[in-house]
Amino acid sequence: MVDRFIEAGHTVIGCGRSPERIAELAGRHPAPHDFSVADVRRDESVRDWAARILRQFGPPDLLVNNAAVINETRPLWEVPAAEFDDLFNVNVSGIANVVRHFVPAMVARRSGVIVNFSSGWGRSTAPEVAPYCATKWAVEGLTLALAQELPAGMAAVPLNPGIINTEMLRSCFGAQAAAYPDPDTWSRRAVPFLLQLSAADNGVQHSVP
């Protein structure tokens, strides 16, 4: 997505937990783009990152929350508590932390689109991924409620990105994951779709076509 947004002429700002991956992104896409090490699970980490970004760039036009992890495939009763908690900390609390520290500036400006990545498993379920399903159903509810809180001119959208051949998908689909588009191919459909979202999409449960 970063490459596609930049190719479309946009400034991209992002964060991640891996210093190595962030350094690689920053090396490929120097200023005006900005990539920082921040942990969305930790409110104080997001707070400090957001404060710097808002001072330097102002509120974002498009805020994308796409950080997520999935549980090791197994029945719910076999999922360790720490693994279960980590899924909620990343997939749900991570979104809340980013919203908490970026959206007030967007509300003050009364413009901007917030896209929270959900999943097909946020609108349906499957065995042995119950914790992941639970987090993505939570993303749907959180986003639809947020949509009701925003002023006119803004939008919050829960987005099912579709099925993408990633390491996460391979962990539960195995070899069948190869039947689905890779991230580069997917991004060429997804980014134009994201860029056309507007206030008219507030509260709409979208899927990448």
Phi and psi restraints in degrees (value plus and minus 20) as a CYANA .aco file:
   2 VAL   PHI     -76.2   -36.2
   2 VAL   PSI     -68.9   -28.9
   3 ASP   PHI     -80.0   -40.0
   3 ASP   PSI     -63.4   -23.4
   4 ARG   PHI     -86.8   -46.8
   4 ARG   PSI     -61.5   -21.5
   5 PHE   PHI     -83.2   -43.2
   5 PHE   PSI     -61.6   -21.6
   6 ILE   PHI     -87.6   -47.6
   6 ILE   PSI     -60.8   -20.8
   7 GLU   PHI     -80.3   -40.3
   7 GLU   PSI     -49.7    -9.7
   8 ALA   PHI    -103.4   -63.4
   8 ALA   PSI     -19.3    20.7
   9 GLY   PHI      74.7   114.7
   9 GLY   PSI      -4.5    35.5
  10 HIS   PHI    -120.6   -80.6
  10 HIS   PSI     132.0   172.0
  11 THR   PHI    -104.0   -64.0
  11 THR   PSI     109.1   149.1
  12 VAL   PHI    -132.3   -92.3
  12 VAL   PSI     111.3   151.3
  13 ILE   PHI    -144.5  -104.5
  13 ILE   PSI     111.3   151.3
  14 GLY   PHI    -172.7  -132.7
  14 GLY   PSI     150.9   190.9
  15 CYS   PHI    -160.9  -120.9
  15 CYS   PSI     143.9   183.9
  16 GLY   PHI    -184.3  -144.3
  16 GLY   PSI     147.3   187.3
  17 ARG   PHI    -103.6   -63.6
  17 ARG   PSI     -43.1    -3.1
  18 SER   PHI    -109.6   -69.6
  18 SER   PSI      92.1   132.1
  19 PRO   PHI     -77.8   -37.8
  19 PRO   PSI     -56.1   -16.1
  20 GLU   PHI     -86.6   -46.6
  20 GLU   PSI     -64.6   -24.6
  21 ARG   PHI     -88.4   -48.4
  21 ARG   PSI     -57.8   -17.8
  22 ILE   PHI     -86.2   -46.2
  22 ILE   PSI     -61.4   -21.4
  23 ALA   PHI     -83.4   -43.4
  23 ALA   PSI     -57.5   -17.5
  24 GLU   PHI     -85.4   -45.4
  24 GLU   PSI     -63.6   -23.6
  25 LEU   PHI     -82.9   -42.9
  25 LEU   PSI     -65.2   -25.2
  26 ALA   PHI     -84.3   -44.3
  26 ALA   PSI     -54.8   -14.8
  27 GLY   PHI     -87.6   -47.6
  27 GLY   PSI     -57.6   -17.6
  28 ARG   PHI     -97.6   -57.6
  28 ARG   PSI     -50.2   -10.2
  29 HIS   PHI    -152.1  -112.1
  29 HIS   PSI      61.3   101.3
  30 PRO   PHI     -92.2   -52.2
  30 PRO   PSI    -195.8  -155.8
  31 ALA   PHI     -69.1   -29.1
  31 ALA   PSI     121.5   161.5
  32 PRO   PHI    -103.9   -63.9
  32 PRO   PSI     -21.8    18.2
  33 HIS   PHI     -92.8   -52.8
  33 HIS   PSI     137.9   177.9
  34 ASP   PHI    -165.5  -125.5
  34 ASP   PSI     104.7   144.7
  35 PHE   PHI    -148.3  -108.3
  35 PHE   PSI     108.7   148.7
  36 SER   PHI    -147.2  -107.2
  36 SER   PSI     132.6   172.6
  37 VAL   PHI    -102.6   -62.6
  37 VAL   PSI      97.2   137.2
  38 ALA   PHI    -172.9  -132.9
  38 ALA   PSI     130.5   170.5
  39 ASP   PHI    -132.9   -92.9
  39 ASP   PSI      88.1   128.1
  40 VAL   PHI     -85.2   -45.2
  40 VAL   PSI     -36.1     3.9
  41 ARG   PHI     -88.9   -48.9
  41 ARG   PSI     -42.5    -2.5
  42 ARG   PHI    -129.0   -89.0
  42 ARG   PSI      96.0   136.0
  43 ASP   PHI     -77.5   -37.5
  43 ASP   PSI     -60.9   -20.9
  44 GLU   PHI     -87.7   -47.7
  44 GLU   PSI     -51.2   -11.2
  45 SER   PHI     -87.7   -47.7
  45 SER   PSI     -64.8   -24.8
  46 VAL   PHI     -86.4   -46.4
  46 VAL   PSI     -60.2   -20.2
  47 ARG   PHI     -76.5   -36.5
  47 ARG   PSI     -69.0   -29.0
  48 ASP   PHI     -87.4   -47.4
  48 ASP   PSI     -61.3   -21.3
  49 TRP   PHI     -84.0   -44.0
  49 TRP   PSI     -67.3   -27.3
  50 ALA   PHI     -82.7   -42.7
  50 ALA   PSI     -59.5   -19.5
  51 ALA   PHI     -80.4   -40.4
  51 ALA   PSI     -62.8   -22.8
  52 ARG   PHI     -87.5   -47.5
  52 ARG   PSI     -64.4   -24.4
  53 ILE   PHI     -83.5   -43.5
  53 ILE   PSI     -63.8   -23.8
  54 LEU   PHI     -86.1   -46.1
  54 LEU   PSI     -56.5   -16.5
  55 ARG   PHI     -83.8   -43.8
  55 ARG   PSI     -62.0   -22.0
  56 GLN   PHI    -103.3   -63.3
  56 GLN   PSI     -57.3   -17.3
  57 PHE   PHI    -138.6   -98.6
  57 PHE   PSI     -39.6     0.4
  58 GLY   PHI      63.2   103.2
  58 GLY   PSI    -199.7  -159.7
  59 PRO   PHI     -88.1   -48.1
  59 PRO   PSI     126.6   166.6
  60 PRO   PHI     -95.0   -55.0
  60 PRO   PSI     132.4   172.4
  61 ASP   PHI    -100.1   -60.1
  61 ASP   PSI     -55.4   -15.4
  62 LEU   PHI    -153.4  -113.4
  62 LEU   PSI      98.9   138.9
  63 LEU   PHI    -129.4   -89.4
  63 LEU   PSI      95.6   135.6
  64 VAL   PHI    -132.5   -92.5
  64 VAL   PSI     100.0   140.0
  65 ASN   PHI    -124.5   -84.5
  65 ASN   PSI      83.1   123.1
  66 ASN   PHI    -145.2  -105.2
  66 ASN   PSI     -13.2    26.8
  67 ALA   PHI     -87.8   -47.8
  67 ALA   PSI     112.8   152.8
  68 ALA   PHI    -182.5  -142.5
  68 ALA   PSI     132.4   172.4
  69 VAL   PHI    -151.8  -111.8
  69 VAL   PSI     144.5   184.5
  70 ILE   PHI    -148.1  -108.1
  70 ILE   PSI     132.5   172.5
  71 ASN   PHI     -96.1   -56.1
  71 ASN   PSI     136.0   176.0
  72 GLU   PHI     -83.3   -43.3
  72 GLU   PSI     113.1   153.1
  73 THR   PHI     -81.9   -41.9
  73 THR   PSI      96.3   136.3
  74 ARG   PHI    -193.0  -153.0
  74 ARG   PSI     142.1   182.1
  75 PRO   PHI     -79.9   -39.9
  75 PRO   PSI     130.9   170.9
  76 LEU   PHI     -72.9   -32.9
  76 LEU   PSI     -61.9   -21.9
  77 TRP   PHI     -90.0   -50.0
  77 TRP   PSI     -30.6     9.4
  78 GLU   PHI    -119.2   -79.2
  78 GLU   PSI     -22.7    17.3
  79 VAL   PHI     -99.2   -59.2
  79 VAL   PSI     100.2   140.2
  80 PRO   PHI     -81.6   -41.6
  80 PRO   PSI     130.1   170.1
  81 ALA   PHI     -78.0   -38.0
  81 ALA   PSI     -60.7   -20.7
  82 ALA   PHI     -84.1   -44.1
  82 ALA   PSI     -59.2   -19.2
  83 GLU   PHI     -87.7   -47.7
  83 GLU   PSI     -62.7   -22.7
  84 PHE   PHI     -78.8   -38.8
  84 PHE   PSI     -68.3   -28.3
  85 ASP   PHI     -82.8   -42.8
  85 ASP   PSI     -58.3   -18.3
  86 ASP   PHI     -84.5   -44.5
  86 ASP   PSI     -57.5   -17.5
  87 LEU   PHI     -79.5   -39.5
  87 LEU   PSI     -65.5   -25.5
  88 PHE   PHI     -89.2   -49.2
  88 PHE   PSI     -55.5   -15.5
  89 ASN   PHI     -84.1   -44.1
  89 ASN   PSI     -60.2   -20.2
  90 VAL   PHI     -99.9   -59.9
  90 VAL   PSI     -74.5   -34.5
  91 ASN   PHI     -95.9   -55.9
  91 ASN   PSI     -47.8    -7.8
  92 VAL   PHI    -135.6   -95.6
  92 VAL   PSI     -77.6   -37.6
  93 SER   PHI     -81.9   -41.9
  93 SER   PSI     -53.5   -13.5
  94 GLY   PHI     -78.8   -38.8
  94 GLY   PSI     -62.4   -22.4
  95 ILE   PHI     -84.9   -44.9
  95 ILE   PSI     -65.9   -25.9
  96 ALA   PHI     -80.1   -40.1
  96 ALA   PSI     -59.8   -19.8
  97 ASN   PHI     -84.7   -44.7
  97 ASN   PSI     -62.8   -22.8
  98 VAL   PHI     -86.4   -46.4
  98 VAL   PSI     -63.8   -23.8
  99 VAL   PHI     -79.3   -39.3
  99 VAL   PSI     -64.5   -24.5
 100 ARG   PHI     -77.1   -37.1
 100 ARG   PSI     -56.0   -16.0
 101 HIS   PHI    -124.3   -84.3
 101 HIS   PSI     -31.6     8.4
 102 PHE   PHI    -130.0   -90.0
 102 PHE   PSI     -55.6   -15.6
 103 VAL   PHI     -89.1   -49.1
 103 VAL   PSI     -53.0   -13.0
 104 PRO   PHI     -75.1   -35.1
 104 PRO   PSI     -57.6   -17.6
 105 ALA   PHI     -89.8   -49.8
 105 ALA   PSI     -52.9   -12.9
 106 MET   PHI     -90.6   -50.6
 106 MET   PSI     -59.6   -19.6
 107 VAL   PHI     -83.7   -43.7
 107 VAL   PSI     -60.9   -20.9
 108 ALA   PHI     -81.0   -41.0
 108 ALA   PSI     -53.8   -13.8
 109 ARG   PHI    -104.8   -64.8
 109 ARG   PSI     -36.8     3.2
 110 ARG   PHI      40.4    80.4
 110 ARG   PSI      19.6    59.6
 111 SER   PHI    -176.9  -136.9
 111 SER   PSI     136.4   176.4
 112 GLY   PHI     106.6   146.6
 112 GLY   PSI     132.7   172.7
 113 VAL   PHI    -138.4   -98.4
 113 VAL   PSI     112.2   152.2
 114 ILE   PHI    -131.1   -91.1
 114 ILE   PSI     102.0   142.0
 115 VAL   PHI    -136.6   -96.6
 115 VAL   PSI      97.7   137.7
 116 ASN   PHI    -126.5   -86.5
 116 ASN   PSI      99.5   139.5
 117 PHE   PHI     -91.5   -51.5
 117 PHE   PSI     102.1   142.1
 118 SER   PHI    -123.1   -83.1
 118 SER   PSI    -155.4  -115.4
 119 SER   PHI    -193.4  -153.4
 119 SER   PSI     142.0   182.0
 120 GLY   PHI     -78.4   -38.4
 120 GLY   PSI     -49.1    -9.1
 121 TRP   PHI    -103.7   -63.7
 121 TRP   PSI      -9.5    30.5
 122 GLY   PHI    -118.1   -78.1
 122 GLY   PSI     -24.0    16.0
 123 ARG   PHI    -150.3  -110.3
 123 ARG   PSI     -19.8    20.2
 124 SER   PHI    -170.8  -130.8
 124 SER   PSI    -196.2  -156.2
 125 THR   PHI    -158.7  -118.7
 125 THR   PSI     146.2   186.2
 126 ALA   PHI    -171.3  -131.3
 126 ALA   PSI     133.1   173.1
 127 PRO   PHI     -90.6   -50.6
 127 PRO   PSI     131.3   171.3
 128 GLU   PHI      52.7    92.7
 128 GLU   PSI     -13.9    26.1
 129 VAL   PHI    -149.9  -109.9
 129 VAL   PSI      12.3    52.3
 130 ALA   PHI     -76.3   -36.3
 130 ALA   PSI     -64.5   -24.5
 131 PRO   PHI     -81.2   -41.2
 131 PRO   PSI     -61.3   -21.3
 132 TYR   PHI     -84.2   -44.2
 132 TYR   PSI     -65.5   -25.5
 133 CYS   PHI     -76.4   -36.4
 133 CYS   PSI     -64.2   -24.2
 134 ALA   PHI     -80.8   -40.8
 134 ALA   PSI     -61.1   -21.1
 135 THR   PHI     -87.4   -47.4
 135 THR   PSI     -57.9   -17.9
 136 LYS   PHI     -96.3   -56.3
 136 LYS   PSI     -51.5   -11.5
 137 TRP   PHI     -83.7   -43.7
 137 TRP   PSI     -57.4   -17.4
 138 ALA   PHI     -84.1   -44.1
 138 ALA   PSI     -59.5   -19.5
 139 VAL   PHI     -80.9   -40.9
 139 VAL   PSI     -62.1   -22.1
 140 GLU   PHI     -80.2   -40.2
 140 GLU   PSI     -70.2   -30.2
 141 GLY   PHI     -85.1   -45.1
 141 GLY   PSI     -63.6   -23.6
 142 LEU   PHI     -79.5   -39.5
 142 LEU   PSI     -63.6   -23.6
 143 THR   PHI     -90.8   -50.8
 143 THR   PSI     -60.6   -20.6
 144 LEU   PHI     -86.6   -46.6
 144 LEU   PSI     -55.4   -15.4
 145 ALA   PHI     -89.1   -49.1
 145 ALA   PSI     -62.0   -22.0
 146 LEU   PHI     -78.0   -38.0
 146 LEU   PSI     -59.8   -19.8
 147 ALA   PHI     -78.0   -38.0
 147 ALA   PSI     -52.6   -12.6
 148 GLN   PHI     -96.9   -56.9
 148 GLN   PSI     -34.4     5.6
 149 GLU   PHI    -115.6   -75.6
 149 GLU   PSI     -37.1     2.9
 150 LEU   PHI     -97.5   -57.5
 150 LEU   PSI     130.1   170.1
 151 PRO   PHI     -94.1   -54.1
 151 PRO   PSI     143.9   183.9
 152 ALA   PHI     -76.8   -36.8
 152 ALA   PSI     122.4   162.4
 153 GLY   PHI      81.5   121.5
 153 GLY   PSI     -28.2    11.8
 154 MET   PHI    -140.3  -100.3
 154 MET   PSI     149.0   189.0
 155 ALA   PHI    -168.1  -128.1
 155 ALA   PSI     123.4   163.4
 156 ALA   PHI    -141.6  -101.6
 156 ALA   PSI     107.9   147.9
 157 VAL   PHI    -150.0  -110.0
 157 VAL   PSI     102.6   142.6
 158 PRO   PHI    -102.9   -62.9
 158 PRO   PSI     105.2   145.2
 159 LEU   PHI    -137.5   -97.5
 159 LEU   PSI     101.9   141.9
 160 ASN   PHI    -105.0   -65.0
 160 ASN   PSI      91.9   131.9
 161 PRO   PHI     -94.3   -54.3
 161 PRO   PSI     -32.1     7.9
 162 GLY   PHI      72.6   112.6
 162 GLY   PSI    -193.0  -153.0
 163 ILE   PHI    -118.5   -78.5
 163 ILE   PSI     102.4   142.4
 164 ILE   PHI    -145.8  -105.8
 164 ILE   PSI     117.9   157.9
 165 ASN   PHI     -96.5   -56.5
 165 ASN   PSI      68.0   108.0
 166 THR   PHI    -142.3  -102.3
 166 THR   PSI     152.0   192.0
 167 GLU   PHI     -78.3   -38.3
 167 GLU   PSI     -57.8   -17.8
 168 MET   PHI     -82.6   -42.6
 168 MET   PSI     -64.0   -24.0
 169 LEU   PHI     -85.8   -45.8
 169 LEU   PSI     -61.0   -21.0
 170 ARG   PHI     -82.7   -42.7
 170 ARG   PSI     -46.2    -6.2
 171 SER   PHI     -86.0   -46.0
 171 SER   PSI     -44.7    -4.7
 172 CYS   PHI    -138.0   -98.0
 172 CYS   PSI     -41.8    -1.8
 173 PHE   PHI    -117.8   -77.8
 173 PHE   PSI     -37.7     2.3
 174 GLY   PHI      41.9    81.9
 174 GLY   PSI    -159.7  -119.7
 175 ALA   PHI     -84.0   -44.0
 175 ALA   PSI     -41.9    -1.9
 176 GLN   PHI     -85.6   -45.6
 176 GLN   PSI     -38.2     1.8
 177 ALA   PHI     -81.3   -41.3
 177 ALA   PSI     -47.1    -7.1
 178 ALA   PHI     -83.8   -43.8
 178 ALA   PSI     -36.1     3.9
 179 ALA   PHI     -96.1   -56.1
 179 ALA   PSI     -28.3    11.7
 180 TYR   PHI    -129.7   -89.7
 180 TYR   PSI     139.8   179.8
 181 PRO   PHI     -84.8   -44.8
 181 PRO   PSI     126.4   166.4
 182 ASP   PHI     -97.7   -57.7
 182 ASP   PSI     148.5   188.5
 183 PRO   PHI     -78.8   -38.8
 183 PRO   PSI     -56.9   -16.9
 184 ASP   PHI     -84.8   -44.8
 184 ASP   PSI     -67.1   -27.1
 185 THR   PHI     -82.3   -42.3
 185 THR   PSI     -64.8   -24.8
 186 TRP   PHI     -80.3   -40.3
 186 TRP   PSI     -61.3   -21.3
 187 SER   PHI     -82.6   -42.6
 187 SER   PSI     -46.6    -6.6
 188 ARG   PHI     -92.4   -52.4
 188 ARG   PSI     -40.2    -0.2
 189 ARG   PHI    -112.2   -72.2
 189 ARG   PSI     -59.9   -19.9
 190 ALA   PHI     -91.4   -51.4
 190 ALA   PSI     -64.2   -24.2
 191 VAL   PHI     -85.9   -45.9
 191 VAL   PSI     -65.5   -25.5
 192 PRO   PHI     -77.8   -37.8
 192 PRO   PSI     -56.0   -16.0
 193 PHE   PHI     -84.5   -44.5
 193 PHE   PSI     -65.2   -25.2
 194 LEU   PHI     -82.1   -42.1
 194 LEU   PSI     -59.8   -19.8
 195 LEU   PHI     -90.1   -50.1
 195 LEU   PSI     -37.7     2.3
 196 GLN   PHI    -115.3   -75.3
 196 GLN   PSI     -21.1    18.9
 197 LEU   PHI     -87.5   -47.5
 197 LEU   PSI     125.3   165.3
 198 SER   PHI    -166.0  -126.0
 198 SER   PSI    -195.4  -155.4
 199 ALA   PHI     -78.2   -38.2
 199 ALA   PSI     -44.4    -4.4
 200 ALA   PHI     -87.0   -47.0
 200 ALA   PSI     -36.7     3.3
 201 ASP   PHI    -113.9   -73.9
 201 ASP   PSI     -13.9    26.1
 202 ASN   PHI     -77.5   -37.5
 202 ASN   PSI     103.6   143.6
 203 GLY   PHI      58.2    98.2
 203 GLY   PSI     -11.5    28.5
 204 VAL   PHI    -111.1   -71.1
 204 VAL   PSI     109.5   149.5
 205 GLN   PHI    -102.2   -62.2
 205 GLN   PSI      78.3   118.3
 206 HIS   PHI    -117.0   -77.0
 206 HIS   PSI     139.4   179.4
 207 SER   PHI    -151.1  -111.1
 207 SER   PSI     124.0   164.0
 208 VAL   PHI     -85.9   -45.9
 208 VAL   PSI     105.4   145.4
